[in-house]
Amino acid sequence: MTSTQINEAPALAKEPAAPAHNRRPLVRRVRDWLTAFSFTVPALVLFALFVLTPILYALYVSFFNWGGFGTPSDFVGADNYTRLFDDPVFLGDLWRGLLLVVFSVGLQLPFALAMAVLLNQKLRGRAVYRMLFFAPYVLSEVITGVLFSMIFAPDDGLADKVLGSIGLDGLGGLWFADQDWVLPTLFLVMMWKYFGFHMMLYLAGLQGIPAELHEAARIDGAGPWQRFRNITLPLLGPTIRISVFLSVIGAIQLFDLVWVTTQGGPDHHSETMAVTLFQFGFKRYQIGYASAMSIAMFLISLVFALAYQRFVLRRDTEGALTTMRGNR
């Protein structure tokens, strides 16, 4: 064997090095993963501290008969949860919550949609109308509650005086103090407070619908109702579905507006789950039972959110994911 062959043998034994262009995608993927991880970790830490930790602690406390002082020691197992379904107040909270959901979805949202369609037209001063209708949402729930507590005050309130001035004294009443009228009155306050938010959502959705579609339908002879039913409603579907979701979750978790106006009275007839939770937790110091109630409210909201996303928002989320993948 010649010296040239001896020198070439080790070179032939070496494996060929990977091309540099094959290593670049791997390096880029690792770098992208580290970048995403660095942005995600702070949010995950905050979520764990301020969301997961309170939920897990409430779940732990719900298995104790605890008044909030010292360390929970009186373990009662699932007694607090079985007590929920024997409590007529909590069962009434579920029924009243369902009524508020039905009122919100069946009355508030159609009214907000109608106002959005009206204010999407070319009207003189429509910017002022939009501002006026959206203004109640800017007010805090406490201010709204105090305001309507004075408006619906028996005899001396603005509502009774206005009805009396036009000869409708018989329609006036105790409002928040009447067991039969407290829930409808409370819903009127909710509707005044929140419909402007949903109206602005619908306005944003309406302005995203191309005007050419309506113009083409008008040329083809479609009337206003046909254009609304066949063009506006289908294209506004994603906005309506999000609006319904926010409305339902808000009705389930309603607290501050009820607490300021009625504190759940009279005789629990306007009480919601959040108000009952507050009563037991911070008024009666039954933290274990209140924690069980909070877990029940959390599970109701979670089950609804997951089911709504699975069966109602599925098409919207799939479309968003498909668009994101296509843009990569």
PAKOLTI-232044 format. One line per 10 residues: number of its first residue (from 1); for each residue y, z, x of C-alpha. Coordinates in nm, 3 decimals. Layout:
% residues N
NUM	Y:Z:X ~ ...;
% end
This chain:
% residues 328
1	0.000:0.000:0.000 ~ 0.332:-0.102:0.138 ~ 0.635:0.124:0.164 ~ 0.810:-0.073:-0.109 ~ 0.524:-0.008:-0.352 ~ 0.520:0.364:-0.261 ~ 0.895:0.392:-0.335 ~ 0.860:0.207:-0.669 ~ 0.569:0.422:-0.799 ~ 0.777:0.731:-0.895;
11	1.031:0.509:-1.062 ~ 0.759:0.352:-1.276 ~ 0.621:0.698:-1.366 ~ 0.955:0.816:-1.509 ~ 1.003:0.785:-1.889 ~ 1.291:0.564:-1.992 ~ 1.604:0.762:-2.083 ~ 1.719:0.753:-2.446 ~ 2.012:0.522:-2.502 ~ 2.345:0.696:-2.535;
21	2.415:0.536:-2.873 ~ 2.101:0.704:-3.021 ~ 2.228:1.050:-2.923 ~ 2.570:1.006:-3.080 ~ 2.463:1.030:-3.449 ~ 2.279:1.356:-3.376 ~ 2.580:1.502:-3.196 ~ 2.807:1.389:-3.479 ~ 2.581:1.548:-3.742 ~ 2.570:1.877:-3.552;
31	2.946:1.874:-3.510 ~ 2.999:1.799:-3.882 ~ 2.757:2.077:-3.977 ~ 2.935:2.328:-3.753 ~ 3.273:2.223:-3.895 ~ 3.151:2.264:-4.252 ~ 2.989:2.597:-4.165 ~ 3.310:2.729:-4.008 ~ 3.504:2.646:-4.325 ~ 3.235:2.782:-4.558;
41	3.164:3.118:-4.394 ~ 3.499:3.285:-4.481 ~ 3.462:3.184:-4.846 ~ 3.102:3.306:-4.854 ~ 3.200:3.639:-4.699 ~ 3.477:3.688:-4.957 ~ 3.241:3.584:-5.238 ~ 2.978:3.829:-5.120 ~ 3.227:4.115:-5.087 ~ 3.422:4.071:-5.409;
51	3.168:3.906:-5.643 ~ 2.808:3.965:-5.541 ~ 2.854:4.323:-5.420 ~ 3.020:4.449:-5.745 ~ 2.756:4.272:-5.955 ~ 2.469:4.423:-5.756 ~ 2.630:4.767:-5.761 ~ 2.684:4.745:-6.139 ~ 2.319:4.647:-6.177 ~ 2.216:4.948:-5.967;
61	2.439:5.190:-6.160 ~ 2.317:5.056:-6.496 ~ 1.981:5.230:-6.437 ~ 2.147:5.573:-6.422 ~ 2.312:5.807:-6.666 ~ 2.624:5.844:-6.456 ~ 2.977:5.957:-6.538 ~ 3.147:5.803:-6.237 ~ 3.174:6.114:-6.018 ~ 2.949:6.190:-5.726;
71	2.633:5.995:-5.648 ~ 2.422:5.847:-5.930 ~ 2.114:6.069:-5.958 ~ 2.002:6.080:-6.322 ~ 1.773:5.776:-6.327 ~ 1.702:5.654:-6.681 ~ 1.546:5.316:-6.611 ~ 1.613:5.055:-6.879 ~ 1.734:5.308:-7.139 ~ 2.092:5.183:-7.114;
81	1.978:4.830:-7.193 ~ 1.763:4.933:-7.489 ~ 2.058:5.134:-7.613 ~ 2.268:4.818:-7.623 ~ 2.052:4.662:-7.893 ~ 2.059:4.980:-8.100 ~ 2.438:5.007:-8.078 ~ 2.605:4.862:-8.390 ~ 2.936:4.832:-8.202 ~ 2.784:4.613:-7.930;
91	2.597:4.402:-8.185 ~ 2.926:4.366:-8.372 ~ 3.089:4.258:-8.046 ~ 2.836:3.977:-8.018 ~ 2.911:3.863:-8.373 ~ 3.287:3.882:-8.327 ~ 3.259:3.696:-7.997 ~ 3.064:3.420:-8.171 ~ 3.332:3.398:-8.442 ~ 3.606:3.369:-8.180;
101	3.410:3.093:-8.006 ~ 3.372:2.904:-8.335 ~ 3.741:2.947:-8.416 ~ 3.843:2.834:-8.068 ~ 3.622:2.526:-8.055 ~ 3.658:2.434:-8.422 ~ 4.031:2.495:-8.474 ~ 4.222:2.551:-8.151 ~ 4.086:2.257:-7.953 ~ 4.123:1.994:-8.230;
111	4.481:2.113:-8.286 ~ 4.550:2.090:-7.911 ~ 4.399:1.740:-7.903 ~ 4.609:1.626:-8.199 ~ 4.927:1.755:-8.035 ~ 4.832:1.589:-7.706 ~ 4.779:1.252:-7.879 ~ 5.112:1.291:-8.059 ~ 5.304:1.387:-7.745 ~ 5.143:1.102:-7.552;
121	5.335:0.859:-7.770 ~ 5.683:0.735:-7.688 ~ 5.882:1.005:-7.864 ~ 6.239:1.106:-7.799 ~ 6.246:1.443:-7.622 ~ 5.870:1.461:-7.572 ~ 5.918:1.633:-7.235 ~ 6.100:1.916:-7.416 ~ 5.821:1.944:-7.672 ~ 5.560:1.958:-7.397;
131	5.750:2.234:-7.224 ~ 5.790:2.432:-7.548 ~ 5.422:2.407:-7.637 ~ 5.309:2.495:-7.286 ~ 5.554:2.786:-7.246 ~ 5.337:3.046:-7.429 ~ 5.059:2.996:-7.175 ~ 5.299:3.092:-6.895 ~ 5.365:3.430:-7.056 ~ 5.130:3.709:-6.958;
141	4.880:3.843:-7.210 ~ 5.057:4.181:-7.208 ~ 5.393:4.028:-7.301 ~ 5.225:3.818:-7.571 ~ 5.046:4.122:-7.712 ~ 5.361:4.334:-7.726 ~ 5.557:4.048:-7.883 ~ 5.308:3.991:-8.164 ~ 5.258:4.362:-8.218 ~ 5.624:4.369:-8.321;
151	5.603:4.043:-8.518 ~ 5.304:4.163:-8.722 ~ 5.419:4.523:-8.761 ~ 5.360:4.633:-9.123 ~ 5.669:4.612:-9.348 ~ 5.924:4.598:-9.062 ~ 5.771:4.308:-8.871 ~ 5.921:3.962:-8.853 ~ 5.622:3.807:-9.031 ~ 5.659:4.026:-9.341;
161	6.036:3.977:-9.352 ~ 6.007:3.597:-9.329 ~ 5.745:3.587:-9.605 ~ 5.956:3.819:-9.819 ~ 6.267:3.606:-9.773 ~ 6.091:3.299:-9.917 ~ 5.931:3.487:-10.204 ~ 5.582:3.520:-10.058 ~ 5.570:3.898:-10.037 ~ 5.210:3.895:-10.156;
171	5.096:3.716:-9.842 ~ 5.232:3.990:-9.619 ~ 5.009:4.277:-9.525 ~ 4.894:4.516:-9.263 ~ 4.786:4.233:-9.029 ~ 4.642:4.411:-8.723 ~ 4.587:4.730:-8.924 ~ 4.375:4.563:-9.193 ~ 3.999:4.533:-9.133 ~ 3.976:4.200:-9.315;
181	4.281:4.040:-9.155 ~ 4.275:4.174:-8.799 ~ 4.039:3.909:-8.660 ~ 4.217:3.606:-8.816 ~ 4.552:3.751:-8.705 ~ 4.419:3.802:-8.355 ~ 4.294:3.444:-8.347 ~ 4.639:3.318:-8.448 ~ 4.782:3.499:-8.146 ~ 4.510:3.354:-7.922;
191	4.578:3.006:-8.055 ~ 4.953:3.039:-7.995 ~ 4.886:3.167:-7.644 ~ 4.621:2.925:-7.520 ~ 4.643:2.597:-7.710 ~ 4.921:2.470:-7.480 ~ 4.688:2.491:-7.182 ~ 4.426:2.275:-7.352 ~ 4.697:2.040:-7.477 ~ 4.809:1.978:-7.118;
201	4.448:1.914:-7.014 ~ 4.415:1.652:-7.286 ~ 4.751:1.499:-7.195 ~ 4.634:1.457:-6.836 ~ 4.315:1.294:-6.959 ~ 4.502:1.064:-7.198 ~ 4.735:0.945:-6.926 ~ 4.432:0.847:-6.719 ~ 4.314:0.599:-6.986 ~ 4.430:0.245:-6.902;
211	4.682:0.116:-7.153 ~ 4.526:-0.231:-7.127 ~ 4.222:-0.112:-7.322 ~ 4.432:-0.008:-7.619 ~ 4.635:-0.327:-7.598 ~ 4.322:-0.543:-7.597 ~ 4.179:-0.351:-7.893 ~ 4.508:-0.389:-8.080 ~ 4.502:-0.764:-8.021 ~ 4.146:-0.776:-8.156;
221	4.267:-0.612:-8.475 ~ 4.152:-0.252:-8.421 ~ 4.354:0.009:-8.609 ~ 4.481:0.340:-8.472 ~ 4.177:0.535:-8.590 ~ 3.935:0.276:-8.451 ~ 4.111:0.280:-8.114 ~ 4.105:0.660:-8.109 ~ 3.736:0.681:-8.204 ~ 3.606:0.399:-7.983;
231	3.836:0.419:-7.680 ~ 4.023:0.748:-7.658 ~ 3.747:0.992:-7.749 ~ 3.474:0.841:-7.523 ~ 3.704:0.817:-7.222 ~ 3.842:1.164:-7.290 ~ 3.489:1.306:-7.310 ~ 3.480:1.473:-6.965 ~ 3.812:1.647:-7.029 ~ 3.699:1.766:-7.373;
241	3.375:1.904:-7.231 ~ 3.560:2.101:-6.963 ~ 3.806:2.227:-7.224 ~ 3.522:2.348:-7.448 ~ 3.360:2.526:-7.155 ~ 3.680:2.709:-7.058 ~ 3.748:2.801:-7.421 ~ 3.402:2.950:-7.475 ~ 3.403:3.149:-7.151 ~ 3.752:3.277:-7.229;
251	3.648:3.391:-7.577 ~ 3.343:3.573:-7.439 ~ 3.548:3.761:-7.179 ~ 3.859:3.826:-7.390 ~ 4.010:4.166:-7.315 ~ 4.378:4.216:-7.236 ~ 4.522:4.046:-7.544 ~ 4.298:4.254:-7.772 ~ 4.365:4.575:-7.586 ~ 4.744:4.543:-7.607;
261	4.752:4.445:-7.975 ~ 4.475:4.650:-8.140 ~ 4.269:4.832:-7.875 ~ 3.968:4.713:-8.074 ~ 4.071:4.869:-8.403 ~ 4.077:4.931:-8.684 ~ 3.730:5.084:-8.679 ~ 3.601:4.840:-8.411 ~ 3.680:4.535:-8.630 ~ 3.860:4.350:-8.348;
271	3.661:4.488:-8.058 ~ 3.509:4.253:-7.800 ~ 3.245:4.318:-7.536 ~ 3.510:4.365:-7.267 ~ 3.703:4.615:-7.480 ~ 3.388:4.813:-7.560 ~ 3.296:4.811:-7.192 ~ 3.639:4.951:-7.105 ~ 3.614:5.216:-7.376 ~ 3.280:5.347:-7.251;
281	3.359:5.314:-6.883 ~ 3.716:5.445:-6.856 ~ 3.764:5.645:-7.174 ~ 3.427:5.812:-7.224 ~ 3.317:5.805:-6.858 ~ 2.974:5.660:-6.940 ~ 2.971:5.435:-6.634 ~ 2.597:5.368:-6.647 ~ 2.608:5.240:-7.004 ~ 2.927:5.043:-6.937;
291	2.761:4.886:-6.632 ~ 2.465:4.779:-6.845 ~ 2.709:4.623:-7.089 ~ 2.886:4.441:-6.806 ~ 2.555:4.302:-6.683 ~ 2.473:4.186:-7.036 ~ 2.812:4.012:-7.063 ~ 2.761:3.856:-6.720 ~ 2.416:3.726:-6.817 ~ 2.547:3.580:-7.143;
301	2.822:3.396:-6.955 ~ 2.581:3.285:-6.680 ~ 2.316:3.154:-6.920 ~ 2.578:2.966:-7.119 ~ 2.734:2.819:-6.803 ~ 2.400:2.704:-6.663 ~ 2.282:2.561:-6.995 ~ 2.615:2.388:-7.054 ~ 2.610:2.235:-6.708 ~ 2.247:2.130:-6.747;
311	2.270:1.969:-7.090 ~ 2.639:1.886:-7.144 ~ 2.805:1.837:-6.805 ~ 2.503:1.676:-6.641 ~ 2.629:1.320:-6.683 ~ 2.974:1.410:-6.547 ~ 2.838:1.590:-6.239 ~ 2.585:1.316:-6.168 ~ 2.863:1.058:-6.183 ~ 3.073:1.262:-5.942;
321	2.784:1.303:-5.698 ~ 2.704:0.932:-5.715 ~ 3.065:0.846:-5.640 ~ 3.073:1.087:-5.345 ~ 2.754:0.942:-5.198 ~ 2.886:0.590:-5.243 ~ 3.204:0.674:-5.051 ~ 3.019:0.804:-4.746;
% end
